[in-house]
Amino acid sequence: MKGRLDRAQLRELDRLNADVMFGESTVIFGEGDPGDHMLVIRSGHVRVSRRSHDGRDFLMAVLGPGDVLGELAVFDPGPRTSTATALSRVIATKVPRQLLRAVLTDDPQWCWLLLERLTERLDDVEAQLVGFASTGVAGRIAGQLVHLASRFDTRSDGTVHIACGLHNDDLTQLAGAGHTSGTDALAAFVANGWITLDDHGVTIRDLAALRRCARQADALIAVHRPA
């Protein structure tokens, strides 16, 4: 996946001997904290959220192994603009800003990696903005479920269990949907047999159906996206 580290790059990080561990529910960094390092997730999953002006916490992304967290610290020495929380036991490699700048100077491949990561972010934001205006709630939530499924292993029976404690409101926030419309869409997915929901997360039982639903949304986005 674009913007994620491959095995060779992860092996290079092993030389830093800078792995850190965070227990489940631990706040890795919070809004306003100094942005003085980047983290590369080796195992586990991380919830990235941001607080609105009225104090509500909104889920922005769920990151997993190979994903880069807090990479803007390389370019912007300002405080963190989001909160990262461990959804499970997380092991990550901590790369201080000064060390990362030296690595970028020595190995341009890392420059391309970070550029891909930033490009991916911009693409996601653009698609989300267009999707909010042109795509139904069901299609947007289906797309988020498909995206999350790519970060978890497929079971032998073909199902994917997104075991990171995400609740209905988390999924609707990722899709930019209201509580009622988002809950209705998830209830329809359950009724169709596409997913099941419990206190531990979401189990996807028909990924192909969710992909079809999301593709319809993607087709609308492609029509409305400027060249």
ABEGO torsion letter per residue (X at the ends): XBGBBBAAAAAAAAAAGABBBBBBGBBABBBGBBBABBBBBABEBBBBBBBBAAGBBBBABBBBBGBBBGAAAAABABBBABBBBBABBBBBBBBBAAAAAAAAAABAAAAAAAAAAAAAAAAAAAAAAAAAAABBAAAAAAAAAAAAAAABBBBAAGBBBBBAGBBAAAAAAAAGBBAAAAAAAAAAAAAAGABBBBAAEBBBABAAAAAAAAAAAAAAAAAABBX
